[in-house]
Amino acid sequence: MKTKGVRLYGVDDLRLEEFELPEIKEDEILVRVISDSVCMSTYKTVKQGKAHKRVPQNIDTNPIIIGHEMAGDIVKVGKKWAHQFKPGQKWSLQPALNYKGSLASPGYSYEFFGGATEYTVIPQEVMELGCLLPYEGDSFFEASLGEPMSCIIGAYRANYHTNKTNYEHKMGIKPGGSMMIMGGCGPMGLGAVDYALQLENPPKVVVVTDVTEERIARAKEVLPESKAKEIGIELIYVNPKSLENELEDLRKFSGKDGYDDIFVYVPVASLVEQADQLLAFDGCLNFFAGPTDKNFSAKINMYNVHYINTHIMGSTGGNNDDLLEALDLSAKGKINPSLMVTHIGGIDAVVDTTMNLPFIPGGKKLIYTHVNMPLTAIEDFKELGKTNPLFKKLDEATAKTAGCWNKEAEDILLNHFGVTI
């Protein structure tokens, strides 16, 4: 069958085109992709092309479909999986396969398996690993955003603290401790704040830094300090540029001599070095931001590593358990992944959006693959709605949730473009 999708042929060579999908084998599944959010990792892949460790060397003749934060419904199931999956089921996907040591992953490595397309073929290894997950929620966008949320959850679980008595590593952030999210008012940072607020044993203090006042203002709107206060968490948003003595003032916000857990969400060397200086005894620094520069480095105080027992680590991606938790929390309304989304677009917006992702302000860019629509900021719906009935309806729907995307808005968009669910 034919599908329309975006494929990578080389460095900065992305093409929206129609192409033929092969007939599925007995151990494969054909699915319809409804939504796919654009990840910064895809931008990095496009800038590196064949140099990327997950990208095959023959993409100039066998291009790969980009996109991995996808969700949709099942169209056809191969015989091997007919006992487990049925046509019409909603699904989400864990793209971090690591199948038999391979780095192959959807959106990076497969000719017929990726998210920026109308239809895609899911290979047998995905089901074998349990990475194709039925989704019981109402919306598709929440399933798409399950993958980035799983990365956030995985990072929380990857942090660790030590016990001098028996040297055991206690996994996870420190309950009742102090936590900082540096560069935390972007989409992933907001997801991290949201996740912290629903933890059974949350930190006592959460400090979120950002150098852009507009992002801070939006963060306060969608995740207000008052909401955190109601559950006993002191949530502090701060622009370090506004501080007289940046390092010392940031340390004071911790309520003690530093932070038990620090997540760095921006690949800036000075930020990593500052985080290192702000760690408390047995503090853990998680470098979450993935740099494009293979030689990216920063100075670390090894005296503190030795005597103050600080830990430096990094995490990327999540596993099946992380994704299952993300989907469950989302379906139960305990987290709100939509607060990460600031722009909506159609399949025709994928190339330009991906190529210019670092330069487009705001948070997550959510794509509906059976829709043709320029990438549009949710905050622009109101103005566009003065002359366009579709955007008027979308504005009215998102206004009900403080400017956040929601199921009503998704249904309006899909119905307008004749996408039957």
Helices and strands as residue ranges (DSSP letters): E 2-10, E 13-20, E 29-38, H 40-48, G 49-51, E 64-65, E 69-77, G 79-81, E 90-93, G 99-101, E 119-122, H 124-128, E 132-134, H 141-144, H 146-158, E 160-162, E 169-171, E 178-182, H 187-196, E 205-209, H 213-222, H 225-230, E 234-238, G 240-242, H 246-253, E 259-264, H 269-277, E 279-287, H 302-307, E 311-314, H 320-331, G 337-340, E 341-346, G 347-349, H 350-355, G 357-359, E 364-368, E 376-377, G 378-380, H 381-384, H 389-399, H 407-416
